Amino acid sequence: MTAQPGTLDPAPAVSPPAETSRLYQEGLVAGVIGAATIAVWFLILDTIEGRPLYTPTVLGTALFRRGAGLASPEALPFSFEMVLMYTWVHGLVFCVVGGIVSRLLAVAEQKLDLGFGILLLFVVFEFGFVAAAMVVAEPILHALAWPAVLVGNLLAAAAMGLYFWRRHPHLRIRP
């Protein structure tokens, strides 16, 4: 079907592959925003305490060296290798989370009654993460101060939420 001169074509439908690509791109961008937000938060805190990049060094050591040297984390030397490795994994995890959220928001746009459930799932996930971190990574949290971890996660979630809110201005969440 062709458009007649002087008439407007309706907006072309987005093809499923293009929609999937858009969702992946949106998830990656949101993940990078979240990872960068929490990284900057801890860089600021670490710099104020006079130990720039201390947090990714501690977390990288815990993750890749199974905590070797964390008996006294305040004496842990700076390791550029640990910072890079942890930052890479941290960014990947946030990109995966961003991709999952992007897909869930696409579902919520199609089925508006699922929006509140998805929001509730996020809240449970966030507090579940903090609780699990307190149990599994107790020595690390003593070194990092769990309130800073909680605030960092909330800042990252807020930054990602703002990005998604701007990308989905018509999405409304109602209980």
N, C-alpha and C positions, 0 to 999 in steps of 0.2 A: 504494500500500500504506500502510495506517495502522498506527500502533503500538497495541498493546493496552494498556489501563490497567494500570499497575504494571510495565510492561516498559520497558527502556531502548532508545532509538533508537540505532542505530549512528552513529558520527560521520559527518556528511554529507561526501560527497566534495567536494573543492575543484574548482570549475569552472576550465577552462583560462584564461578571461579573468581570473578572480580570482587564479589562480596567477601569471600574467604580471604583473599589477599588483603583487602582493606582491614579486616578484623585482625589478621596477623600483624600488619603494620601498626595498627592502633595499639595492640598489646605490647609490641616491642617498644614503641615510644613511651607508653605508660610505664613499662618496666624500667626503662632507662631513667625516666623522671624519678620514680620511686627509689631506685638504687642510688642515684646521684644525691637525692635529698637526704637520705640517711647517711651517706658517706660524708657529705658536707657538714651535717650535724655533728658527727663524731670527730671530724677534722677540727671543727671549731672548739669542741670540748677538750680534745687532746692538746690543741695549741694553747688554750687558756691554762691548762695544767702544766705546760712546758714540755710536753711529750708528743709532738706531732706524729701522726700515723701510728700511735701506740695501739689503738683499738684493732685495726686490721692486722697488725703484727701478732697480737694476742690471739685473735680469732683464726688467723692463718696457721699459727703454730698449733692451736688446739685441733684444727681440722686436718692438717696435712702431716703433722709430726706427732699426732695423738697425745698432745699435751706435754711433750717433752720440754722441760724447762719452765713449766707453769707452776711448779711448787712454790716459787716466789715470783709471780708475774711482774711485780714492780721492778725487778732486776733484769727482766727479759730485754736483750739487746734488740735494737731496730733491725728488721730484715726486709730489704726491698723485695726480695724474692717472695716472702710470705705475703707482703702487701699486694703485690701483683697477682699472685695466685688466688688469694682470698677475694680480691676485688673482681676478678674474672668470674669466679663461682657465684659470688654475691649478685653480680649483674645478670648472669644467666638465670638464677633462681627468680629474680624479680621479673625478668622477661617472660618466664613461664607463667608466673602468677598473673602478670599483665595480660597474657594471651588468654588465660582461663577466664579472667574477669571480662575481657572484651567479648568472648563468646557468650558468657552468661548475660551480659547486657543486650546482646543481639537477641537472645531468647526472650528476655524481659520486654523488649520492644514489640515483639510479636505477640506475647501473652502477658498483658499488663498485670494480671493477678499474681504472677510469679515474682514481681519486683521486690516486694517486702520480704519474701522468703530468701531471696538472694542477699538482701541487705542483712538479714538476720544471720545467714550463713557466714557472711564476712565478719560480723561481730564475734560470733562463736570461734571462728578460725583465728582471729587476732588474739583473743584472750587465751585460746587453747595453745597458741604458739608461745605466748609469754609464760604460761604455766608449765608447758613442757620444757622450755628453756631453763626455768627455775629448777626443775627436777633433774634433768639430764646434764646440764652444764653449770651446776652450782659453783664450782671453783672459778669458772670464767666470769660468772655474774658477780662474784665477790670482787674480781679485778675491775670490772666495768661499771658497776653500780646499776642495778636493775631499773631504777627510775629513768636513767638516761636511755636505756634500751627501749623501755616502754614509750617514752616521749619521741624517740627517733622513729619507732615504728608508726606511731600515730601521725607524725609529720609526713612520713612517706605515704601513708594511706591517704592523708588529706591532699597531698600534692597529686597523687594518682587520681583521686576522686574528682578534684577540680578539672583535671585534664579530661576525664571521661564525661563530666558534666557539660563541659564546653563542646565535646564531640557529639553528645546526645541531649540537646537542649529540650527536646519534646518528651523525654522519658520522665514519667512521674511515678513515684513510689508511694503507694497508699496501703495502709494495713487493712 
